[in-house]
Amino acid sequence: MQTMLAARYLGPMRVEAVRVPLPQIADEEALVKVSACGFCGSDISIVAGTHPRAKAPLTIGHEFCGTIVEIRSTRTDLAVGDLVTSYPLISCGRCFVCRTGNSHVCRRLQLFGFDVDGGMAEFVKLPVSSLLKLPQGLPPVRGAMVEPLAVAVHGVSRAPIQGATTAVVIGAGTIGILTALVARSRGISQVMICDILPSRLKLAEELGLRTVAAGEDLKELTNAVTDGDGVDIVFECAGAPDTARDMTALVRCRGTIVNIGVFKKPVAVDMQAVNFKELSIVGSRVYAREDFQQAAAMSEQIPLHRIVTHSFVLGDVRAAFECSQRGEGACKVIIHPAGPVALNE
């Protein structure tokens, strides 16, 4: 029996690279040799044992790209040798939102790497319908970043961009930085981003973003930039209780708050400010398929590789998890199953 190496969640605080059987594909499936796979906050919660759906044993990973090595389909132009990523959402197709064209918020939504085995492995078996072809020659690091870029593309699409000139992004992790870059690319001329970690602010500044420490410094800057009116849009990408309290103070009357960060439990929001300023608060969850397609098209224009701060081989998945969990000094951590790859590739 052929085997492969995979990053397996084996129980709370247990993730190891172990050998598992090589997947066997059926009709309308493909076998993909994984080139790169990213760690994200959801993976950290899975390994910590706090994710409500993920059950051990499980191969984690939903941000990945690779090359098709085997395919069985008569309904696609994809072929062996194509570089692809995977749209990782699994929707039921039957509930109200699926029937009305919003399957990304399916009542029974599942994902590769959460509910079924994902792509942090040497190979992954996927439905052909989930695959999206990437530009040939795209560096693996960029290919693995298409999924988080799609989160940012969707989040920005949830805001009334036309006519907006100012925005604040709360949280300078991977999603926050990507949201700021996408918002800037969509024409918002003054995008400010804040965080409590100096290392993340330094990275955002190196990418040409206007940075500021969270708290009073942020309020002073937004007041100065907007003559005290507040910004047009706030993108909340931190999912922290303090940011929920702050976001209504930063936005102008009749402005918009887009909640992209996932709060782990209910938080306090200044609803009086929502009333008095007639604010709009909009939710944003993952991405629609068209957001994923846009992200793939943007993968060569946005400096995705600059957000990757650490790279590990698959055998060092435990060290990669610990690096991601620490946060300070790390933004995006990438696993390379085929061996070491330079961060600038």
Backbone torsions as a table, in degrees:
resi	resn	phi	psi	omega
1	MET	NA	130.0	177.5
2	GLN	-75.5	142.7	179.9
3	THR	-128.1	169.7	176.9
4	MET	-146.3	167.6	177.3
5	LEU	-93.8	136.4	-179.9
6	ALA	-142.2	147.4	175.5
7	ALA	-83.6	109.8	-173.1
8	ARG	-110.9	129.3	168.9
9	TYR	-79.7	119.7	-173.6
10	LEU	-113.4	2.4	-177.9
11	GLY	144.1	170.2	-176.9
12	PRO	-50.2	124.5	179.1
13	MET	63.7	24.4	178.3
14	ARG	-125.9	110.9	171.9
15	VAL	-134.3	129.3	-176.1
16	GLU	-142.1	152.1	171.6
17	ALA	-86.7	113.4	-176.8
18	VAL	-129.8	159.6	178.0
19	ARG	-86.6	133.6	179.6
20	VAL	-134.5	162.9	178.6
21	PRO	-61.4	141.4	174.8
22	LEU	-65.8	128.9	-177.7
23	PRO	-62.2	145.3	175.1
24	GLN	-106.5	126.7	-175.7
25	ILE	-90.3	153.7	175.5
26	ALA	-112.8	-173.1	178.0
27	ASP	-59.4	142.1	-179.3
28	GLU	62.3	31.9	174.1
29	GLU	-128.8	161.6	177.8
30	ALA	-136.4	151.1	172.6
31	LEU	-106.3	124.7	-175.4
32	VAL	-114.9	129.5	172.5
33	LYS	-83.8	115.6	-171.3
34	VAL	-77.0	130.4	177.8
35	SER	-95.2	-37.8	-177.5
36	ALA	-156.9	146.4	179.2
37	CYS	-146.1	130.8	-176.7
38	GLY	-92.8	150.8	168.9
39	PHE	-89.9	137.9	173.3
40	CYS	-132.4	177.5	-177.9
41	GLY	-59.2	-34.1	178.4
42	SER	-65.3	-38.6	177.2
43	ASP	-62.8	-37.3	178.4
44	ILE	-63.3	-41.8	179.8
45	SER	-68.5	-34.0	176.8
46	ILE	-62.5	-51.4	-177.3
47	VAL	-65.4	-32.9	177.7
48	ALA	-70.4	-13.8	179.5
49	GLY	85.0	15.2	-176.5
50	THR	-103.8	-7.1	179.5
51	HIS	-72.5	133.0	-172.3
52	PRO	-69.9	-19.6	-175.7
53	ARG	-110.6	-33.8	-172.4
54	ALA	-65.1	128.6	-179.2
55	LYS	-122.1	135.4	177.3
56	ALA	-77.5	149.2	-4.5
57	PRO	-81.6	145.2	-175.4
58	LEU	-151.8	134.8	170.0
59	THR	-82.5	118.8	-175.7
60	ILE	-83.8	176.7	173.1
61	GLY	108.4	118.1	177.2
62	HIS	-131.2	0.6	177.2
63	GLU	-112.0	92.8	-173.6
64	PHE	-151.7	164.0	171.9
65	CYS	-143.4	162.1	-179.6
66	GLY	-176.2	-173.2	-175.2
67	THR	-113.4	133.6	177.0
68	ILE	-66.6	125.9	176.9
69	VAL	-112.0	-16.2	177.0
70	GLU	-155.5	139.5	-179.1
71	ILE	-149.1	139.6	176.9
72	ARG	-128.4	94.9	-178.5
73	SER	-161.4	144.4	174.5
74	THR	-112.2	6.9	-173.8
75	ARG	-116.6	20.4	-175.1
76	THR	-143.7	155.8	173.6
77	ASP	-91.4	-4.6	178.7
78	LEU	-65.9	149.7	-177.2
79	ALA	-145.8	164.7	174.6
80	VAL	-54.9	134.1	-179.2
81	GLY	100.2	-14.8	179.6
82	ASP	-71.8	139.5	172.8
83	LEU	-84.4	126.8	-174.5
84	VAL	-137.7	160.5	163.6
85	THR	-123.7	175.7	-176.7
86	SER	-124.1	132.1	168.7
87	TYR	-75.7	107.8	-163.5
88	PRO	-87.3	3.5	-177.4
89	LEU	-81.6	138.4	176.8
90	ILE	-119.3	109.6	-175.6
91	SER	-107.5	156.2	-175.2
92	CYS	-77.8	-29.1	-179.0
93	GLY	78.3	0.9	-173.9
94	ARG	-118.3	-28.1	-174.5
95	CYS	-73.6	173.6	-174.9
96	PHE	-56.0	-48.5	-175.6
97	VAL	-69.0	-33.9	175.6
98	CYS	-64.7	-42.7	-178.3
99	ARG	-67.9	-23.3	-176.4
100	THR	-107.0	20.1	170.8
101	GLY	86.9	16.2	-180.0
102	ASN	-126.0	52.2	-173.3
103	SER	-65.3	-14.5	179.7
104	HIS	-71.6	-13.5	173.6
105	VAL	-116.2	35.1	177.0
106	CYS	-51.1	140.4	178.3
107	ARG	-60.6	-27.5	-177.3
108	ARG	-115.3	32.1	-173.4
109	LEU	-56.9	134.5	173.8
110	GLN	-129.5	166.3	-179.7
111	LEU	-140.8	148.7	167.7
112	PHE	-61.4	137.5	-180.0
113	GLY	88.7	-8.8	176.8
114	PHE	-116.2	-52.6	-173.1
115	ASP	-108.2	-24.8	172.4
116	VAL	-135.3	166.1	-175.8
117	ASP	-57.7	139.5	-177.7
118	GLY	-106.1	-155.6	-166.6
119	GLY	-106.6	12.4	176.8
120	MET	-87.2	69.9	-174.2
121	ALA	-158.0	171.3	177.7
122	GLU	-67.1	-35.1	179.2
123	PHE	-139.5	155.2	176.1
124	VAL	-141.8	139.2	176.0
125	LYS	-93.7	130.2	-175.0
126	LEU	-139.8	150.4	170.5
127	PRO	-65.1	138.5	178.5
128	VAL	-58.8	-33.8	-178.7
129	SER	-63.5	-19.2	-179.0
130	SER	-88.4	-9.4	-171.0
131	LEU	-85.9	143.2	177.7
132	LEU	-129.9	122.1	-177.7
133	LYS	-71.7	137.3	178.4
134	LEU	-107.4	159.9	177.5
135	PRO	-57.1	130.2	179.5
136	GLN	-61.1	134.2	-178.9
137	GLY	90.6	-3.8	176.9
138	LEU	-62.5	129.0	179.7
139	PRO	-58.5	142.4	-177.1
140	PRO	-55.3	-37.2	180.0
141	VAL	-58.7	-43.4	179.4
142	ARG	-66.6	-39.8	179.7
143	GLY	-61.9	-39.2	179.0
144	ALA	-71.4	-18.4	-178.9
145	MET	-90.4	-1.4	179.4
146	VAL	-62.6	-39.8	-178.3
147	GLU	-62.4	-52.2	176.7
148	PRO	-64.6	-31.3	175.5
149	LEU	-63.0	-36.1	178.1
150	ALA	-64.0	-34.3	175.5
151	VAL	-60.0	-44.6	179.8
152	ALA	-67.8	-42.4	178.8
153	VAL	-58.6	-44.5	179.7
154	HIS	-66.1	-43.9	-179.7
155	GLY	-59.6	-43.7	179.3
156	VAL	-67.5	-34.2	179.4
157	SER	-66.7	-18.5	-179.1
158	ARG	-81.4	-7.1	-177.9
159	ALA	-103.1	151.9	174.9
160	PRO	-78.0	87.4	-172.5
161	ILE	-72.0	-36.0	-174.3
162	GLN	-59.2	122.7	179.6
163	GLY	86.7	-10.6	179.5
164	ALA	-75.2	136.7	179.1
165	THR	-121.1	-18.1	-177.3
166	THR	-131.0	143.2	177.9
167	ALA	-152.4	150.0	171.6
168	VAL	-118.1	132.6	171.9
169	VAL	-107.2	119.6	179.7
170	ILE	-94.7	114.5	-179.0
171	GLY	106.5	118.7	-177.4
172	ALA	-111.1	37.7	168.3
173	GLY	-77.9	-166.8	-178.0
174	THR	-55.7	-50.6	-176.6
175	ILE	-67.4	-39.1	179.2
176	GLY	-63.3	-47.1	179.6
177	ILE	-63.3	-44.1	178.9
178	LEU	-63.9	-38.7	177.7
179	THR	-61.8	-43.0	178.6
180	ALA	-62.9	-42.0	-179.7
181	LEU	-66.6	-40.8	178.7
182	VAL	-67.6	-43.5	179.2
183	ALA	-59.3	-42.3	178.2
184	ARG	-64.5	-40.3	-179.6
185	SER	-68.3	-21.3	179.7
186	ARG	-90.6	5.4	170.9
187	GLY	107.8	1.5	176.0
188	ILE	-78.6	113.3	-168.8
189	SER	-74.3	-32.5	-178.6
190	GLN	-119.3	101.0	179.0
191	VAL	-114.0	120.1	178.0
192	MET	-109.1	144.3	-179.5
193	ILE	-132.1	139.3	-176.8
194	CYS	-127.8	159.1	176.0
195	ASP	-164.7	167.6	176.1
196	ILE	-95.9	-9.9	-177.7
197	LEU	-100.3	118.8	179.7
198	PRO	-58.2	-34.7	-178.1
199	SER	-63.8	-37.3	179.5
200	ARG	-73.7	-36.4	175.8
201	LEU	-65.1	-37.1	178.2
202	LYS	-63.7	-43.7	178.6
203	LEU	-62.5	-45.1	179.3
204	ALA	-61.8	-38.9	179.6
205	GLU	-65.8	-38.7	177.8
206	GLU	-63.8	-23.8	178.1
207	LEU	-89.0	6.7	175.5
208	GLY	87.4	12.7	-179.8
209	LEU	-90.4	151.4	177.4
210	ARG	-84.3	117.1	-172.1
211	THR	-111.4	156.5	178.2
212	VAL	-159.6	147.4	176.6
213	ALA	-68.6	145.0	177.5
214	ALA	-65.7	153.8	178.0
215	GLY	106.7	-142.3	-174.7
216	GLU	-64.0	-34.8	178.8
217	ASP	-60.3	-40.0	179.8
218	LEU	-64.9	-45.1	-180.0
219	LYS	-62.7	-39.7	179.0
220	GLU	-65.4	-41.2	-179.0
221	LEU	-67.3	-45.5	-179.4
222	THR	-64.1	-37.4	177.2
223	ASN	-64.8	-40.5	-179.3
224	ALA	-67.6	-42.0	-177.7
225	VAL	-69.0	-34.0	-173.0
226	THR	-109.5	12.4	-178.1
227	ASP	56.3	36.2	176.0
228	GLY	84.1	-1.6	-177.0
229	ASP	-78.3	-30.0	-172.7
230	GLY	98.8	159.1	-175.4
231	VAL	-81.0	162.2	179.5
232	ASP	-67.7	-41.4	-173.9
233	ILE	-138.4	137.9	168.7
234	VAL	-113.9	125.7	173.4
235	PHE	-102.6	110.4	-179.3
236	GLU	-89.1	110.6	-175.6
237	CYS	-121.2	12.5	-176.3
238	ALA	-102.6	-34.5	-178.9
239	GLY	65.2	33.2	-178.6
240	ALA	-111.9	145.3	-177.8
241	PRO	-54.1	-39.5	-179.3
242	ASP	-62.6	-37.8	-178.0
243	THR	-70.0	-30.8	177.3
244	ALA	-63.7	-35.5	178.4
245	ARG	-74.5	-32.8	-174.3
246	ASP	-81.9	-28.4	-165.8
247	MET	-64.5	-32.8	-179.1
248	THR	-71.6	-21.9	179.9
249	ALA	-80.5	-18.2	-174.2
250	LEU	-91.4	-20.3	-171.7
251	VAL	-97.7	147.8	-178.3
252	ARG	-74.4	168.9	172.3
253	CYS	-57.5	136.3	-177.3
254	ARG	60.2	25.1	174.2
255	GLY	-85.6	-178.0	-175.4
256	THR	-127.1	136.7	172.5
257	ILE	-111.8	124.6	176.1
258	VAL	-108.0	117.1	-179.8
259	ASN	-90.6	102.7	178.2
260	ILE	-99.6	-38.7	177.2
261	GLY	-65.9	144.1	-177.2
262	VAL	-95.8	114.3	175.3
263	PHE	-75.2	133.4	-175.6
264	LYS	-76.6	-19.4	177.4
265	LYS	-155.7	167.1	-179.1
266	PRO	-56.5	142.9	-177.5
267	VAL	-128.4	164.1	178.8
268	ALA	-82.9	128.0	176.3
269	VAL	-124.2	138.6	-179.5
270	ASP	-74.3	87.6	-178.0
271	MET	-71.1	-21.2	174.8
272	GLN	-65.6	-40.3	176.5
273	ALA	-63.8	-37.3	177.3
274	VAL	-60.2	-43.0	178.2
275	ASN	-67.0	-55.6	-171.8
276	PHE	-66.0	-33.0	-179.4
277	LYS	-97.5	0.3	-178.3
278	GLU	49.4	55.5	-177.1
279	LEU	-83.0	154.9	170.3
280	SER	-109.5	126.8	174.5
281	ILE	-113.0	122.0	-173.1
282	VAL	-119.4	133.6	175.1
283	GLY	-85.5	154.2	176.0
284	SER	-142.7	121.8	-177.5
285	ARG	-125.4	127.6	-178.8
286	VAL	40.0	-115.9	-170.9
287	TYR	-168.2	152.8	169.7
288	ALA	-87.3	166.2	-178.4
289	ARG	-59.8	-37.1	179.6
290	GLU	-66.0	-31.0	175.1
291	ASP	-64.6	-39.7	179.0
292	PHE	-64.0	-41.5	178.7
293	GLN	-65.0	-40.9	177.0
294	GLN	-63.6	-40.8	179.5
295	ALA	-62.4	-41.7	178.0
296	ALA	-61.8	-40.4	179.6
297	ALA	-66.9	-29.9	-178.9
298	MET	-87.5	-5.4	-170.1
299	SER	-62.2	-22.4	179.3
300	GLU	-93.5	-11.1	-178.5
301	GLN	-98.5	-36.5	-179.9
302	ILE	-83.9	135.1	-177.6
303	PRO	-74.4	66.1	-174.5
304	LEU	-61.2	-37.9	-176.2
305	HIS	-64.9	-24.0	-178.1
306	ARG	-70.6	-20.6	-178.1
307	ILE	-83.8	-17.1	179.1
308	VAL	-79.2	116.2	-176.2
309	THR	-103.1	-21.3	-176.9
310	HIS	-142.5	145.6	-179.3
311	SER	-133.8	136.7	-178.2
312	PHE	-136.0	154.4	169.9
313	VAL	-83.2	162.2	-174.9
314	LEU	-60.6	-35.8	179.9
315	GLY	-64.2	-17.9	-179.9
316	ASP	-102.9	30.9	-175.0
317	VAL	-61.6	-33.4	178.9
318	ARG	-62.8	-43.8	177.9
319	ALA	-65.4	-35.6	178.2
320	ALA	-64.8	-41.7	177.6
321	PHE	-62.1	-45.4	-179.5
322	GLU	-63.8	-37.5	177.5
323	CYS	-64.1	-45.2	178.9
324	SER	-63.3	-39.7	-176.3
325	GLN	-67.9	-34.6	-178.1
326	ARG	-65.9	-39.8	176.3
327	GLY	83.5	-59.4	-176.3
328	GLU	-60.1	123.0	-179.7
329	GLY	86.8	-12.2	-179.4
330	ALA	-117.3	138.1	170.9
331	CYS	-114.6	-89.9	176.7
332	LYS	-98.8	129.7	177.6
333	VAL	-108.3	129.8	-176.1
334	ILE	-118.2	138.9	173.3
335	ILE	-102.2	134.5	176.7
336	HIS	-116.1	99.5	-177.5
337	PRO	-61.5	-28.5	-176.2
338	ALA	-87.6	-2.5	179.3
339	GLY	128.0	174.3	-174.8
340	PRO	-60.5	142.1	176.3
341	VAL	-135.7	138.5	179.4
342	ALA	-65.1	144.3	-176.3
343	LEU	-65.1	-23.4	-178.0
344	ASN	-88.1	6.6	179.5
345	GLU	-88.6	NA	NA
